[in-house]
């Protein structure tokens, strides 16, 4: 049962948000009798209970006229009424420009107006007030039964208002129809003028062609080109960053000196060998 109730409430909230533009955090305008019911049945905290129904954070409001109506009642000795008064005074007060205090129902109806500009959810225990509210487009109603809170389904008047507004969006307005007819007339006249010029203006076309040829010849004589000629990209050398650097010798002079020394040593050793061979006999040299 609880799951069905949550689904139904979710569907109702989606209807009001999609069709009437109600946005989070939702504003709930509480009547005094609704606040009193919450206090008596210990439905606290109230903002958490209402946010569970609507599935989003809420802001609770009341009116000065409603608080003054609760103050006028000679029931302050009753603990439930004193607690209800404290709870009502702790809520945010919605702006109502009434010099004299009105009844809570009339004040709420005046704040909502004809199209609910502040996007309020109205929470009340009065069945007559709920019926009046549901006749106004875009005003959801909340009520309580013992320890449970309920969200009223959209009325037939509210659903019909949504259908008519959608149909009006689909159809064109008179102003849009006039603009469209003017545009089509202008288009038809322009096409007719073009057709006449095509039928009667073969000689004019020849003159235009001749004028264009003269322009081209004049440009060629001046050296001006009609089209831009782009240069082709030629292949360049290799990227120097991708090439390996040549190995450089740290002390080339030392290497050259060492090579010279090595070369001199080999020559000397060869000369010594030749000298030693010349001084010996052939037998000794072979032995």
C-alpha positions as CSV (number, residue, x, y, z in Angstrom):
1,X,0.0,0.0,0.0
2,X,2.8,2.4,0.9
3,X,4.6,1.7,-2.4
4,X,1.4,2.5,-4.4
5,X,0.9,5.7,-2.5
6,X,4.5,6.8,-3.2
7,X,4.1,6.1,-6.9
8,X,0.8,8.0,-7.0
9,X,2.4,11.0,-5.3
10,X,5.4,10.9,-7.6
11,X,3.2,10.9,-10.6
12,X,1.2,13.9,-9.3
13,X,4.4,15.9,-8.5
14,X,5.8,15.1,-12.0
15,X,2.5,16.4,-13.6
16,X,2.8,19.8,-11.8
17,X,6.5,20.2,-12.4
18,X,6.2,19.4,-16.1
19,X,3.0,21.3,-16.9
20,X,3.1,24.2,-14.4
21,X,6.8,24.7,-13.8
22,X,7.0,24.0,-10.0
23,X,10.7,23.7,-9.0
24,X,12.7,22.4,-6.0
25,X,12.8,23.3,-3.2
26,X,9.0,23.2,-3.2
27,X,7.1,25.9,-1.3
28,X,4.3,24.7,1.0
29,X,1.8,27.3,2.2
30,X,0.4,25.9,5.5
31,X,-3.0,26.7,6.9
32,X,-3.3,27.0,10.7
33,X,-5.6,24.0,11.0
34,X,-3.0,21.9,9.1
35,X,-0.3,23.0,11.6
36,X,-2.6,22.2,14.5
37,X,-3.3,18.7,13.1
38,X,0.5,18.1,12.7
39,X,1.1,19.1,16.4
40,X,-1.8,17.0,17.7
41,X,-0.8,13.8,15.8
42,X,2.9,14.4,16.4
43,X,3.9,14.4,12.8
44,X,7.2,16.0,13.4
45,X,9.4,17.3,12.0
46,X,6.9,18.7,9.5
47,X,9.4,19.6,6.8
48,X,10.8,16.1,6.7
49,X,7.2,14.5,6.6
50,X,6.3,16.8,3.6
51,X,9.6,16.2,1.8
52,X,9.0,12.5,2.0
53,X,5.6,13.0,0.2
54,X,6.9,15.3,-2.5
55,X,10.3,13.5,-2.9
56,X,12.3,16.8,-2.6
57,X,13.3,19.4,0.0
58,X,10.6,21.8,1.0
59,X,10.1,25.3,2.5
60,X,7.2,25.8,4.8
61,X,5.3,29.1,4.8
62,X,2.3,30.6,6.5
63,X,0.6,34.1,6.6
64,X,0.2,36.9,9.1
65,X,-3.5,36.7,8.9
66,X,-3.5,32.9,9.7
67,X,-1.3,33.6,12.8
68,X,-3.5,36.4,14.0
69,X,-6.6,34.2,13.5
70,X,-5.0,31.5,15.8
71,X,-4.1,34.2,18.3
72,X,-7.7,35.4,18.5
73,X,-8.9,32.0,19.6
74,X,-9.3,31.9,23.4
75,X,-7.7,28.5,23.7
76,X,-4.2,29.3,24.8
77,X,-4.7,27.3,28.0
78,X,-5.0,24.2,25.7
79,X,-1.4,22.9,25.2
80,X,-2.1,21.8,21.6
81,X,-3.1,25.3,20.5
82,X,-0.1,27.0,22.2
83,X,2.2,24.5,20.5
84,X,0.5,25.1,17.2
85,X,1.0,28.8,17.6
86,X,4.7,28.4,18.4
87,X,5.0,26.1,15.3
88,X,3.2,28.6,13.1
89,X,5.3,31.5,14.2
90,X,8.5,29.5,13.5
91,X,7.5,29.1,9.8
92,X,8.4,31.6,7.1
93,X,5.7,34.3,6.7
94,X,4.5,34.8,3.1
95,X,4.0,38.4,2.1
96,X,0.4,39.5,2.2
97,X,-0.4,43.3,2.0
98,X,-3.5,43.2,4.1
99,X,-3.8,46.2,6.5
100,X,-6.6,44.5,8.4
101,X,-6.4,40.8,9.3
102,X,-8.5,38.6,7.1
103,X,-9.6,35.0,7.6
104,X,-6.9,32.5,6.8
105,X,-8.8,31.0,3.8
106,X,-9.4,34.4,2.2
107,X,-5.7,35.3,2.7
108,X,-4.5,32.1,1.1
109,X,-6.8,32.6,-1.9
110,X,-5.6,36.2,-2.3
111,X,-1.9,35.1,-2.3
112,X,-2.5,32.3,-4.8
113,X,-4.5,34.6,-7.1
114,X,-5.6,33.3,-10.5
115,X,-2.4,31.5,-11.6
116,X,-0.3,30.9,-8.5
117,X,2.7,33.1,-9.4
118,X,4.8,31.9,-6.4
119,X,4.2,28.2,-7.2
120,X,2.9,27.2,-3.8
121,X,1.6,23.8,-2.6
122,X,-1.3,24.6,-0.2
123,X,-1.7,22.4,2.9
124,X,-5.1,22.7,4.6
125,X,-7.7,20.6,6.4
126,X,-10.7,22.5,5.0
127,X,-12.4,20.5,2.3
128,X,-14.1,23.7,0.9
129,X,-10.8,25.5,0.5
130,X,-9.3,22.5,-1.2
131,X,-12.1,22.4,-3.7
132,X,-11.6,26.1,-4.5
133,X,-7.8,25.6,-4.8
134,X,-8.2,22.7,-7.3
135,X,-10.2,24.9,-9.6
136,X,-7.2,27.2,-10.1
137,X,-4.6,25.9,-12.6
138,X,-1.3,24.9,-11.1
139,X,-2.1,24.7,-7.4
140,X,-1.6,21.3,-5.7
141,X,-3.4,20.6,-2.4
142,X,-2.1,18.6,0.6
143,X,-4.1,17.3,3.5
144,X,-3.7,14.9,6.5
145,X,-5.6,11.9,7.8
146,X,-4.5,11.0,11.3
147,X,-0.7,10.3,11.0
148,X,-0.6,10.1,7.2
149,X,-0.2,13.0,4.6
150,X,-1.8,12.9,1.2
151,X,-1.4,14.9,-2.0
152,X,-4.6,15.6,-3.9
153,X,-4.7,14.4,-7.5
154,X,-5.0,17.1,-10.2
155,X,-8.6,18.1,-10.9
156,X,-10.4,17.9,-14.3
157,X,-10.2,21.6,-14.6
158,X,-6.4,21.6,-14.2
159,X,-6.0,18.8,-16.7
160,X,-8.2,20.6,-19.2
161,X,-6.2,23.8,-18.9
162,X,-3.0,21.9,-19.7
163,X,-4.7,20.3,-22.8
164,X,-6.0,23.7,-24.1
165,X,-2.6,25.3,-23.6
166,X,-0.9,22.5,-25.6
167,X,-3.4,22.9,-28.4
168,X,-2.8,26.6,-28.5
169,X,1.0,26.0,-28.8
170,X,0.4,23.7,-31.7
171,X,-1.7,26.2,-33.7
172,X,-0.5,29.4,-35.1
173,X,-1.6,32.8,-33.8
174,X,-3.2,35.4,-36.0
175,X,0.0,37.5,-36.0
176,X,2.1,34.5,-37.1
177,X,-0.4,33.7,-39.8
178,X,-0.2,37.2,-41.2
179,X,3.6,37.2,-41.2
180,X,3.6,33.9,-43.0
181,X,1.1,35.0,-45.7
182,X,3.2,38.2,-46.3
183,X,6.4,36.2,-46.6
184,X,4.8,33.8,-49.2
185,X,3.4,36.8,-51.2
186,X,6.9,38.4,-51.3
187,X,8.4,35.1,-52.4
188,X,5.9,34.7,-55.2
189,X,6.4,38.2,-56.5
190,X,10.2,37.8,-56.5
191,X,9.9,34.5,-58.5
192,X,7.5,36.2,-61.0
193,X,9.9,39.1,-61.6
194,X,12.8,36.6,-62.1
195,X,10.7,34.7,-64.7
196,X,9.9,37.9,-66.6
197,X,13.5,38.9,-66.6
198,X,14.5,35.5,-67.9
199,X,12.0,35.7,-70.8
200,X,12.7,39.3,-71.8
201,X,16.3,39.6,-71.0
202,X,18.4,37.5,-73.4
203,X,20.1,40.6,-74.8
204,X,20.8,41.8,-71.3
205,X,22.4,38.5,-70.5
206,X,24.7,38.9,-73.5
207,X,25.7,42.4,-72.3
208,X,26.5,41.0,-68.9
209,X,28.7,38.3,-70.4
210,X,30.5,40.9,-72.5
211,X,31.1,43.1,-69.5
212,X,32.5,40.2,-67.6
213,X,34.9,39.3,-70.5
214,X,36.1,42.8,-70.6
215,X,36.9,42.7,-66.9
216,X,38.9,39.5,-67.3
217,X,40.9,40.9,-70.2
218,X,41.6,44.1,-68.2
219,X,42.8,42.0,-65.3
220,X,45.1,39.9,-67.4
221,X,46.6,43.1,-68.9
222,X,47.3,44.4,-65.5
223,X,48.8,41.1,-64.3
224,X,46.0,40.5,-61.7
225,X,45.0,36.9,-61.2
226,X,41.4,35.8,-60.8
227,X,42.1,32.9,-58.5
228,X,44.7,32.6,-55.9
229,X,47.5,30.2,-56.9
230,X,48.9,28.4,-53.8
231,X,52.5,27.4,-53.8
232,X,53.2,23.7,-53.6
233,X,55.1,22.5,-50.6
234,X,58.6,21.2,-51.6
235,X,60.4,18.5,-49.8
236,X,62.9,19.9,-47.3
237,X,65.9,18.5,-45.6
238,X,65.6,16.2,-42.6
239,X,64.5,17.5,-39.3
240,X,67.6,18.4,-37.3
241,X,66.0,17.4,-34.1
242,X,65.5,13.8,-35.3
243,X,69.1,13.4,-36.5
244,X,71.9,12.2,-34.3
245,X,74.7,14.7,-33.5
246,X,78.2,14.0,-34.7
247,X,80.6,12.8,-32.1
248,X,83.4,15.3,-31.5
249,X,86.8,14.5,-30.1
250,X,87.6,16.3,-26.9
251,X,91.4,16.6,-27.5
252,X,92.2,16.0,-31.1
253,X,95.8,17.2,-30.7
254,X,96.6,14.5,-28.1
255,X,95.3,11.7,-30.5
256,X,97.4,13.0,-33.4
257,X,100.5,13.1,-31.2
258,X,99.8,9.6,-29.9
259,X,99.4,8.4,-33.5
260,X,102.6,10.1,-34.5
261,X,104.5,8.5,-31.6
262,X,103.1,5.0,-32.4
263,X,104.1,5.5,-36.1
264,X,107.7,6.5,-35.1
265,X,108.0,3.6,-32.7
266,X,107.1,1.1,-35.5
267,X,109.6,2.7,-37.9
268,X,112.3,2.5,-35.3
269,X,111.6,-1.1,-34.5
270,X,111.7,-2.0,-38.2
271,X,115.0,-0.2,-38.7
272,X,116.5,-2.0,-35.7
273,X,115.5,-5.4,-37.1
274,X,117.0,-4.5,-40.5
275,X,120.3,-3.5,-38.9
276,X,120.5,-6.6,-36.8
277,X,119.9,-8.7,-39.9
278,X,122.5,-6.9,-42.0
279,X,125.3,-7.6,-39.3
280,X,124.6,-11.3,-39.1
281,X,125.5,-14.1,-41.6
282,X,122.8,-15.9,-43.6
283,X,123.2,-19.0,-41.4
284,X,122.9,-17.0,-38.2
285,X,120.0,-15.1,-39.5
286,X,118.2,-18.3,-40.3
287,X,119.1,-19.8,-37.0
